[in-house]
């Protein structure tokens, strides 16, 4: 444990944020997961980033600063070399004579600050910010003009002419333009990726249109435009990404899928690439698979207590099937990975089949699907069952064959975790029967069905309290019992720290246990509505209900809940 973490723990204990036993637990979690102590504190809800900065600033008698609202000129940046700022985790904010104002996340490291004084030959005035904000400001501030988007476009060798359809089919013959590390195209693609990672984006979309190329990022589930590029750079950008992903740069008429890895500071980030021919060229999408952002602590996923109890109960069973359902990008994989990490131990054999393997988990056998080689989900699962497994994670149930093998595995003493694409938990039963499974087999094999969605969190810095009349709250789905308790509703505003008033996402989980009554209804082919009514009578919380409970706590907005969930 670092000296800063020890100091911060003492500050928080003194402020009454937690007791010594809780502090031990948080420290142990930080060490076990190899994550910064501050990150664990924020995720666990001990304090927001803003509150941590305020507490550190008060303890060190150093003023806090909002770097998102700070503009720095070139002279100030030149006073502290970029490599020094990166090495010591600081950012210069202002300079007056021989006095430099620098932002630090840890104002207690006297040795580090003495080093900076010697290197710069100046006295230091400290201000406190978060490590994340310092890193963002440093990446943006030290960016050279030639490496800005406009600078890179200006240095690209090529006339800005209107391209005809025939031109779009021709591939560049100058391989140095897309492989030389000093070429504008290579720098532009690298900058695009770096900007996406710094922005916390999950996906990058490079979209060709008639006279331009638009680059959009997806952050917290919402798309926003990041940059617009000239049409003449289109083929070179696509070819560069194909080279990085080891794809065929000559093939332009078929979809291609690949992956690559890049080093971002001290960590490696994986990217999953998909290239699709469209009317004006090839659209490229790559997903950022940052293992540092995945929460693998099952109790830290933030589900409602009832839903968490159901999920932990299912994970503790010796055999049976656990299904997590929802659309693409709803966090199903993260929820399953958390279950796998919770279940995994040296005395069981745990194997996964995935397409593709998004996150590599230490100590777990992960099988990547390879359709070209004949290794489908069904074929892989069939082979795995001959490998004496105890627990099997199946990335997705796509067809009847895979479903049949998974159900039989669950009935023969294996625990099976997988995903399906359905709208809610009760409709999953109907979906499995429609895929050709006997209702008795479905009822006998299934332990728990969970439907999941991701909702955006309100930015704690700018969210605004709102009041709604009682009848409006009742129409939204709140009950009289809910309104008897204090309800704090907020709406998004927007500030430099967030995107449209939201910052980060959290999971909503609807869990339905396959109780004896529900099993009987499934075997008797009861109507979906009746199954849902029974599940609700047994205490099931729907996605809308989970969302309303979180909105009442001020975690998200009613607009977001209405956008992500269906009314009950």
C-alpha positions as CSV (number, residue, x, y, z in Angstrom):
1,X,0.0,0.0,0.0
2,X,1.4,3.4,-1.0
3,X,2.1,6.2,1.5
4,X,-0.5,8.3,-0.2
5,X,-3.2,5.6,0.2
6,X,-2.3,5.3,3.9
7,X,-2.5,9.1,4.4
8,X,-5.8,9.3,2.5
9,X,-7.2,6.4,4.6
10,X,-6.3,8.3,7.8
11,X,-7.9,11.5,6.4
12,X,-11.2,9.6,5.6
13,X,-11.3,7.8,9.0
14,X,-10.8,11.1,10.8
15,X,-13.6,12.7,8.7
16,X,-15.9,9.8,9.8
17,X,-16.3,8.3,6.3
18,X,-15.6,4.8,7.5
19,X,-14.2,2.9,10.5
20,X,-11.0,0.9,10.8
21,X,-12.5,-2.4,9.8
22,X,-14.1,-0.9,6.6
23,X,-10.7,0.7,5.8
24,X,-9.0,-2.6,6.0
25,X,-11.6,-4.1,3.6
26,X,-11.2,-1.2,1.1
27,X,-7.4,-1.4,1.2
28,X,-7.4,-5.2,0.7
29,X,-9.7,-4.7,-2.3
30,X,-7.4,-2.1,-3.8
31,X,-4.4,-4.4,-3.4
32,X,-6.1,-7.6,-4.6
33,X,-7.5,-5.9,-7.7
34,X,-4.4,-3.8,-8.3
35,X,-6.5,-0.6,-8.6
36,X,-5.8,2.8,-7.2
37,X,-7.2,3.3,-3.7
38,X,-9.1,6.4,-4.8
39,X,-10.8,4.5,-7.6
40,X,-12.1,1.9,-5.1
41,X,-13.3,4.7,-2.7
42,X,-15.3,6.3,-5.5
43,X,-16.8,3.0,-6.8
44,X,-17.8,2.0,-3.3
45,X,-19.6,5.3,-2.8
46,X,-17.4,6.3,0.2
47,X,-16.8,9.7,-1.5
48,X,-17.1,11.4,-4.9
49,X,-13.9,12.6,-6.7
50,X,-14.9,16.2,-5.8
51,X,-15.3,15.3,-2.1
52,X,-11.9,13.4,-2.1
53,X,-10.1,16.5,-3.6
54,X,-11.8,18.7,-1.0
55,X,-10.7,16.5,1.9
56,X,-7.1,16.2,0.6
57,X,-6.9,19.9,0.0
58,X,-8.2,20.7,3.5
59,X,-5.8,18.2,5.1
60,X,-2.8,19.6,3.2
61,X,-3.9,23.2,3.5
62,X,-3.6,23.5,-0.3
63,X,-6.4,25.0,-2.5
64,X,-8.3,22.7,-4.9
65,X,-8.6,23.5,-8.7
66,X,-10.9,22.6,-11.5
67,X,-8.6,21.8,-14.4
68,X,-11.5,21.4,-16.8
69,X,-12.0,25.2,-16.6
70,X,-8.3,26.2,-16.8
71,X,-6.5,27.4,-19.9
72,X,-2.7,27.2,-19.9
73,X,-0.4,29.1,-22.3
74,X,2.7,27.7,-24.0
75,X,5.2,29.5,-21.7
76,X,3.8,27.8,-18.6
77,X,4.0,24.3,-20.3
78,X,7.7,25.0,-21.3
79,X,8.6,25.6,-17.6
80,X,8.0,21.9,-16.8
81,X,9.1,19.4,-19.5
82,X,6.5,16.9,-20.6
83,X,8.5,13.9,-19.5
84,X,8.9,15.4,-16.0
85,X,5.2,16.2,-15.7
86,X,4.3,12.6,-16.8
87,X,6.9,11.0,-14.5
88,X,5.9,12.9,-11.4
89,X,2.1,13.0,-12.2
90,X,1.8,16.8,-12.2
91,X,0.5,19.6,-14.5
92,X,1.8,23.2,-14.6
93,X,-1.1,25.7,-14.4
94,X,0.6,29.1,-14.1
95,X,3.9,30.9,-13.8
96,X,4.8,34.2,-12.3
97,X,8.5,34.9,-12.3
98,X,10.3,32.0,-10.6
99,X,7.0,30.8,-9.0
100,X,5.2,27.9,-10.7
101,X,1.7,26.8,-9.8
102,X,1.4,23.0,-10.4
103,X,-1.6,20.7,-9.9
104,X,-0.9,17.5,-8.0
105,X,-3.0,14.6,-6.8
106,X,-0.7,13.8,-3.9
107,X,0.5,17.0,-2.1
108,X,2.1,15.0,0.7
109,X,5.0,13.6,-1.4
110,X,7.7,16.0,-0.3
111,X,10.6,14.2,-2.1
112,X,8.8,14.3,-5.4
113,X,8.1,18.0,-5.0
114,X,11.8,18.7,-4.1
115,X,12.8,16.9,-7.3
116,X,10.6,19.2,-9.4
117,X,12.0,22.3,-7.7
118,X,15.5,21.2,-8.5
119,X,14.6,20.3,-12.2
120,X,12.7,23.6,-12.8
121,X,14.8,25.9,-10.7
122,X,11.6,27.5,-9.4
123,X,9.6,27.6,-6.3
124,X,6.3,25.7,-6.3
125,X,2.8,26.7,-5.4
126,X,0.6,23.6,-5.1
127,X,-3.1,23.1,-6.0
128,X,-5.0,19.8,-5.8
129,X,-6.9,17.9,-8.5
130,X,-7.6,14.3,-9.3
131,X,-5.0,12.1,-11.1
132,X,-7.6,11.6,-13.9
133,X,-8.0,15.3,-14.5
134,X,-4.2,15.9,-14.4
135,X,-3.7,13.1,-17.0
136,X,-6.4,14.6,-19.3
137,X,-5.0,18.1,-19.0
138,X,-1.4,16.9,-19.6
139,X,-2.4,14.9,-22.7
140,X,-4.2,17.9,-24.1
141,X,-1.8,20.6,-23.0
142,X,1.4,19.1,-24.3
143,X,-0.1,18.2,-27.7
144,X,2.2,19.7,-30.3
145,X,0.5,21.8,-33.1
146,X,1.8,19.4,-35.8
147,X,0.1,16.6,-33.9
148,X,-3.2,18.3,-33.6
149,X,-6.0,17.2,-36.0
150,X,-5.7,20.4,-38.1
151,X,-1.9,20.1,-38.1
152,X,-1.9,16.5,-39.2
153,X,-4.4,17.2,-42.0
154,X,-2.2,20.1,-43.1
155,X,0.9,17.9,-43.4
156,X,-1.0,15.1,-45.3
157,X,0.3,15.0,-48.8
158,X,-2.7,15.0,-51.2
159,X,-4.8,17.5,-53.0
160,X,-8.2,18.2,-51.5
161,X,-10.2,17.1,-54.6
162,X,-13.6,15.5,-55.0
163,X,-13.3,11.7,-55.3
164,X,-15.3,9.8,-57.8
165,X,-16.7,6.3,-57.1
166,X,-13.8,4.7,-59.1
167,X,-11.3,6.5,-56.9
168,X,-12.8,5.0,-53.8
169,X,-12.2,1.5,-55.1
170,X,-8.5,2.2,-55.5
171,X,-6.2,1.4,-52.6
172,X,-3.1,3.4,-51.8
173,X,0.1,2.0,-53.2
174,X,2.4,4.0,-50.9
175,X,2.7,1.7,-47.9
176,X,5.0,4.1,-46.2
177,X,2.1,6.5,-45.8
178,X,0.3,4.0,-43.6
179,X,3.2,2.2,-41.9
180,X,5.8,4.8,-41.2
181,X,5.4,5.9,-37.6
182,X,6.2,9.5,-38.5
183,X,3.6,9.8,-41.3
184,X,0.5,12.0,-40.7
185,X,-1.9,9.1,-41.1
186,X,-0.2,7.0,-38.5
187,X,-0.1,9.9,-36.1
188,X,-3.8,10.8,-36.8
189,X,-5.0,7.2,-36.1
190,X,-2.9,7.1,-32.9
191,X,-4.3,10.5,-31.8
192,X,-7.9,9.3,-32.6
193,X,-7.3,6.2,-30.4
194,X,-5.7,8.2,-27.6
195,X,-8.5,10.8,-27.6
196,X,-11.1,8.1,-27.4
197,X,-9.3,6.4,-24.4
198,X,-8.9,9.8,-22.6
199,X,-12.5,10.6,-23.2
200,X,-13.6,7.3,-21.7
201,X,-15.2,6.1,-24.9
202,X,-16.3,2.5,-25.4
203,X,-16.4,2.6,-29.2
204,X,-15.0,4.6,-32.1
205,X,-17.0,4.9,-35.4
206,X,-15.2,6.1,-38.5
207,X,-17.9,6.8,-41.0
208,X,-17.3,7.7,-44.7
209,X,-19.8,10.0,-46.5
210,X,-19.8,11.6,-49.9
211,X,-17.5,14.5,-49.2
212,X,-16.1,13.9,-45.7
213,X,-15.2,11.3,-43.1
214,X,-16.9,11.7,-39.6
215,X,-15.3,10.2,-36.5
216,X,-17.7,9.6,-33.6
217,X,-17.2,8.2,-30.1
218,X,-19.7,6.4,-28.0
219,X,-19.4,7.4,-24.3
220,X,-21.8,6.2,-21.6
221,X,-24.0,4.7,-24.3
222,X,-24.4,8.0,-26.2
223,X,-22.7,9.0,-29.5
224,X,-21.0,12.3,-30.1
225,X,-19.0,13.7,-33.0
226,X,-15.2,13.9,-32.2
227,X,-13.7,15.1,-35.5
228,X,-14.4,15.6,-39.2
229,X,-11.7,14.6,-41.7
230,X,-11.2,15.3,-45.4
231,X,-12.5,12.6,-47.9
232,X,-9.0,12.2,-49.3
233,X,-7.7,10.6,-46.1
234,X,-10.4,7.9,-46.0
235,X,-8.6,5.0,-47.7
236,X,-5.3,5.7,-45.9
237,X,-7.0,5.7,-42.5
238,X,-8.9,2.4,-43.2
239,X,-5.7,0.8,-44.5
240,X,-3.8,1.8,-41.4
241,X,-6.3,0.2,-39.2
242,X,-6.3,-2.9,-41.3
243,X,-2.6,-3.2,-41.0
244,X,-2.8,-2.8,-37.2
245,X,-5.5,-5.5,-37.1
246,X,-3.6,-7.8,-39.5
247,X,-6.5,-7.7,-42.1
248,X,-6.3,-7.8,-45.9
249,X,-5.9,-4.2,-47.1
250,X,-6.7,-5.2,-50.7
251,X,-10.2,-6.6,-49.7
252,X,-12.8,-3.9,-49.8
253,X,-16.0,-5.7,-50.8
254,X,-16.4,-8.0,-47.8
255,X,-16.8,-7.3,-44.0
256,X,-13.7,-8.0,-42.0
257,X,-13.1,-8.5,-38.3
258,X,-9.9,-8.3,-36.4
259,X,-8.2,-6.9,-33.2
260,X,-5.0,-5.1,-32.1
261,X,-3.4,-4.0,-28.9
262,X,-1.8,-0.7,-28.0
263,X,0.2,0.5,-24.9
264,X,-1.4,3.4,-23.1
265,X,1.0,4.5,-20.5
266,X,1.8,1.5,-18.3
267,X,-1.2,-0.6,-19.4
268,X,-2.1,-2.5,-22.6
269,X,-5.5,-1.8,-24.1
270,X,-7.2,-4.3,-26.5
271,X,-9.3,-3.1,-29.5
272,X,-11.8,-5.2,-31.4
273,X,-12.2,-4.0,-35.0
274,X,-15.1,-4.4,-37.5
275,X,-14.9,-3.1,-41.1
276,X,-18.1,-3.0,-43.2
277,X,-18.5,-1.9,-46.8
278,X,-21.0,0.9,-47.1
279,X,-22.1,3.1,-50.1
280,X,-19.2,5.7,-49.7
281,X,-16.4,3.3,-48.8
282,X,-15.8,1.2,-45.7
283,X,-17.1,2.0,-42.2
284,X,-14.7,1.1,-39.4
285,X,-15.8,0.5,-35.8
286,X,-13.5,-0.6,-33.0
287,X,-14.5,-1.3,-29.5
288,X,-12.1,-0.4,-26.7
289,X,-11.6,-3.3,-24.3
290,X,-9.9,-1.7,-21.3
291,X,-9.6,-4.3,-18.6
292,X,-8.8,-1.5,-16.1
293,X,-12.4,-0.4,-16.4
294,X,-14.1,-3.7,-15.8
295,X,-15.5,-4.2,-12.3
296,X,-15.0,-7.9,-11.4
297,X,-16.1,-7.7,-7.8
298,X,-19.6,-9.1,-7.9
299,X,-20.7,-7.2,-4.8
300,X,-19.5,-4.0,-6.3
301,X,-21.8,-4.1,-9.3
302,X,-24.4,-2.0,-7.5
303,X,-27.5,-4.2,-8.0
304,X,-30.5,-3.8,-5.8
305,X,-30.2,-6.0,-2.6
306,X,-33.0,-8.4,-3.7
307,X,-31.4,-8.8,-7.2
308,X,-27.9,-9.3,-5.7
309,X,-29.2,-11.9,-3.3
310,X,-30.8,-13.8,-6.2
311,X,-27.7,-13.6,-8.3
312,X,-25.4,-14.8,-5.4
313,X,-27.8,-17.6,-4.6
314,X,-27.7,-18.9,-8.2
315,X,-23.9,-18.7,-8.3
316,X,-23.7,-20.8,-5.1
317,X,-25.7,-23.7,-6.7
318,X,-23.8,-26.8,-7.8
319,X,-25.5,-27.1,-11.1
320,X,-28.1,-25.4,-13.3
321,X,-28.2,-22.6,-15.8
322,X,-27.9,-18.8,-15.2
323,X,-29.0,-16.6,-18.1
324,X,-28.3,-12.9,-18.4
325,X,-30.4,-11.3,-21.1
326,X,-30.4,-7.9,-22.8
327,X,-29.4,-6.1,-26.0
328,X,-25.8,-5.7,-27.3
329,X,-23.8,-3.4,-25.0
330,X,-26.0,-3.8,-21.9
331,X,-23.1,-5.1,-19.8
332,X,-24.0,-8.7,-19.8
333,X,-20.4,-9.9,-20.3
334,X,-19.2,-7.8,-17.3
335,X,-21.9,-9.3,-15.1
336,X,-21.0,-12.9,-16.2
337,X,-17.3,-12.2,-15.7
338,X,-18.0,-11.0,-12.2
339,X,-19.9,-14.2,-11.5
340,X,-17.0,-16.3,-12.9
341,X,-14.4,-14.5,-10.7
342,X,-16.7,-15.1,-7.7
343,X,-17.2,-18.8,-8.5
344,X,-13.6,-19.6,-9.6
345,X,-11.4,-21.4,-7.1
346,X,-8.5,-23.9,-7.4
347,X,-10.7,-26.9,-6.7
348,X,-13.0,-26.5,-9.7
349,X,-12.5,-26.6,-13.5
350,X,-14.0,-23.5,-15.0
351,X,-14.0,-23.1,-18.8
352,X,-15.4,-20.3,-21.0
353,X,-16.4,-20.2,-24.7
354,X,-16.5,-16.7,-26.2
355,X,-16.7,-14.9,-29.5
356,X,-14.4,-13.2,-29.1
357,X,-12.5,-13.4,-25.8
358,X,-13.0,-9.8,-24.7
359,X,-11.2,-9.9,-21.3
360,X,-8.4,-12.4,-20.4
361,X,-9.0,-13.7,-16.9
362,X,-6.0,-15.2,-15.1
363,X,-6.3,-18.8,-14.1
364,X,-9.4,-19.5,-16.3
365,X,-9.4,-21.6,-19.5
366,X,-10.9,-19.4,-22.2
367,X,-11.8,-20.8,-25.6
368,X,-12.2,-18.4,-28.6
369,X,-14.8,-19.3,-31.2
370,X,-13.4,-19.8,-34.7
371,X,-16.2,-20.4,-37.2
372,X,-13.8,-20.8,-40.2
373,X,-12.0,-23.6,-38.4
374,X,-15.3,-25.3,-37.5
375,X,-15.1,-24.2,-33.8
376,X,-18.6,-22.9,-33.2
377,X,-20.3,-22.4,-29.8
378,X,-21.9,-25.8,-30.2
379,X,-18.8,-27.7,-31.2
380,X,-16.7,-26.0,-28.5
381,X,-19.3,-26.8,-25.8
382,X,-19.5,-30.4,-26.9
383,X,-15.7,-30.7,-26.6
384,X,-15.6,-28.9,-23.3
385,X,-18.0,-31.3,-21.8
386,X,-15.4,-34.1,-22.4
387,X,-12.9,-32.0,-20.5
388,X,-14.4,-32.7,-17.1
389,X,-15.7,-29.1,-16.4
390,X,-17.6,-28.0,-13.3
391,X,-18.6,-24.6,-14.5
392,X,-19.0,-23.4,-18.2
393,X,-19.4,-19.8,-19.3
394,X,-21.0,-19.7,-22.8
395,X,-20.6,-16.3,-24.4
396,X,-24.0,-16.4,-26.2
397,X,-26.7,-18.9,-27.0
398,X,-27.4,-18.2,-30.7
399,X,-29.1,-21.4,-32.0
400,X,-31.1,-24.5,-31.1
401,X,-28.0,-26.8,-31.1
402,X,-26.1,-24.6,-28.6
403,X,-29.2,-24.3,-26.4
404,X,-29.8,-28.0,-26.4
405,X,-26.2,-28.8,-25.4
406,X,-26.3,-26.1,-22.7
407,X,-29.5,-27.3,-21.2
408,X,-28.3,-30.9,-21.2
409,X,-25.1,-29.8,-19.5
410,X,-27.0,-28.0,-16.8
411,X,-29.2,-31.1,-16.2
412,X,-26.1,-33.4,-15.9
413,X,-24.4,-31.7,-13.0
414,X,-22.7,-28.7,-14.6
415,X,-23.2,-25.0,-13.8
416,X,-23.8,-23.1,-17.1
417,X,-23.7,-19.3,-17.4
418,X,-24.7,-17.7,-20.7
419,X,-26.6,-14.8,-22.4
420,X,-29.6,-14.5,-24.6
421,X,-31.1,-11.5,-26.5
422,X,-34.6,-10.9,-24.9
423,X,-36.3,-7.9,-23.5
424,X,-37.0,-9.0,-20.0
425,X,-36.6,-12.0,-17.7
426,X,-40.0,-13.7,-18.1
427,X,-40.0,-13.5,-21.9
428,X,-36.7,-15.5,-21.9
429,X,-38.7,-18.7,-21.1
430,X,-40.9,-18.2,-24.2
431,X,-37.8,-17.5,-26.3
432,X,-36.2,-20.8,-25.2
433,X,-39.4,-22.7,-26.0
434,X,-39.6,-21.0,-29.4
435,X,-36.0,-22.1,-30.1
436,X,-37.2,-25.7,-29.9
437,X,-36.6,-26.7,-26.3
438,X,-39.2,-28.8,-24.4
439,X,-40.8,-26.7,-21.6
440,X,-40.0,-29.4,-19.0
441,X,-36.3,-29.2,-20.0
442,X,-36.3,-25.4,-19.7
443,X,-38.0,-25.5,-16.3
444,X,-35.7,-28.2,-14.9
445,X,-32.4,-26.7,-16.1
446,X,-32.8,-23.0,-15.3
447,X,-31.9,-21.6,-12.0
448,X,-32.1,-17.8,-12.6
449,X,-32.9,-15.5,-15.5
450,X,-31.6,-11.9,-15.2
451,X,-32.4,-9.1,-17.6
452,X,-30.0,-6.2,-17.7
453,X,-29.7,-2.6,-18.9
454,X,-27.2,0.2,-18.4
455,X,-28.3,3.6,-17.3
456,X,-26.3,6.8,-17.2
457,X,-25.3,8.3,-13.8
458,X,-26.0,11.9,-13.2
459,X,-22.9,14.1,-12.8
460,X,-22.7,14.9,-9.1
461,X,-21.1,18.3,-9.8
462,X,-24.0,19.8,-11.9
463,X,-27.2,17.8,-11.3
464,X,-30.2,19.9,-10.4
465,X,-32.9,19.1,-7.9
466,X,-36.5,19.0,-9.3
467,X,-39.9,18.7,-7.7
468,X,-42.8,16.8,-9.3
469,X,-46.5,16.6,-8.2
470,X,-47.7,13.4,-6.5
471,X,-50.0,12.4,-9.4
472,X,-47.1,12.6,-11.9
473,X,-44.9,10.4,-9.7
474,X,-47.7,7.8,-9.3
475,X,-48.2,7.8,-13.1
476,X,-44.4,7.1,-13.5
477,X,-44.7,4.0,-11.4
478,X,-44.0,5.1,-7.8
479,X,-46.3,3.7,-5.1
480,X,-47.9,5.4,-2.1
481,X,-45.3,3.6,0.1
482,X,-42.5,5.1,-2.0
483,X,-43.9,8.6,-1.6
484,X,-44.1,8.1,2.2
485,X,-40.3,8.2,2.2
486,X,-38.1,11.1,1.2
487,X,-37.6,11.2,-2.6
488,X,-34.8,13.2,-4.2
489,X,-35.2,13.6,-7.9
490,X,-32.7,15.4,-10.1
491,X,-32.3,16.3,-13.8
492,X,-29.1,16.6,-16.0
493,X,-27.6,20.0,-16.6
494,X,-24.1,19.7,-18.1
495,X,-20.7,21.0,-17.2
496,X,-17.0,20.6,-18.4
497,X,-16.6,17.4,-16.3
498,X,-19.5,15.4,-17.9
499,X,-21.3,14.7,-21.1
500,X,-24.7,16.3,-21.3
501,X,-25.2,16.1,-17.5
502,X,-24.2,12.4,-17.2
503,X,-20.9,10.8,-16.1
504,X,-20.5,7.0,-16.1
505,X,-23.0,4.2,-16.1
506,X,-24.4,1.6,-13.8
507,X,-26.4,-1.6,-14.2
508,X,-30.1,-2.2,-13.7
509,X,-30.8,-5.9,-13.1
510,X,-34.2,-7.7,-13.1
511,X,-33.9,-11.2,-11.6
512,X,-36.4,-14.0,-11.8
513,X,-35.8,-17.2,-9.8
514,X,-37.2,-20.4,-11.2
515,X,-39.3,-21.3,-8.2
516,X,-41.5,-24.4,-8.0
517,X,-44.6,-22.4,-8.9
518,X,-42.9,-20.8,-11.9
519,X,-41.5,-24.1,-13.1
520,X,-44.9,-25.6,-13.0
521,X,-46.3,-22.7,-15.0
522,X,-43.6,-23.1,-17.6
523,X,-44.2,-26.9,-18.0
524,X,-48.0,-26.2,-18.4
525,X,-47.1,-23.6,-21.1
526,X,-48.7,-20.7,-19.1
527,X,-49.0,-17.4,-20.8
528,X,-46.1,-15.0,-20.5
529,X,-48.3,-12.4,-18.7
530,X,-49.2,-15.0,-16.0
531,X,-45.6,-16.0,-15.5
532,X,-44.7,-12.3,-15.0
533,X,-47.5,-11.8,-12.5
534,X,-46.4,-14.8,-10.5
535,X,-42.8,-13.6,-10.5
536,X,-43.9,-10.1,-9.3
537,X,-46.0,-11.7,-6.6
538,X,-42.8,-13.5,-5.4
539,X,-40.9,-10.2,-5.2
540,X,-39.3,-9.8,-8.6
541,X,-38.1,-6.2,-9.2
542,X,-38.6,-5.2,-12.8
543,X,-36.1,-3.1,-14.7
544,X,-38.4,0.0,-14.5
545,X,-38.8,-0.5,-10.8
546,X,-35.0,-0.8,-10.2
547,X,-34.6,2.4,-12.3
548,X,-37.2,4.3,-10.3
549,X,-35.5,3.3,-7.0
550,X,-32.2,4.7,-8.3
551,X,-33.8,7.9,-9.6
552,X,-35.4,8.4,-6.1
553,X,-31.8,8.2,-4.7
554,X,-30.6,10.9,-7.1
555,X,-28.3,8.5,-8.9
556,X,-29.9,9.0,-12.3
557,X,-32.8,10.9,-13.9
558,X,-36.3,10.0,-14.7
559,X,-35.7,10.8,-18.4
560,X,-32.9,8.2,-18.5
561,X,-35.0,5.6,-16.8
562,X,-37.9,6.2,-19.3
563,X,-35.4,5.9,-22.2
564,X,-33.8,2.7,-21.0
565,X,-36.7,0.7,-19.6
566,X,-40.3,-0.3,-20.5
567,X,-43.2,0.6,-18.3
568,X,-44.6,-2.2,-16.2
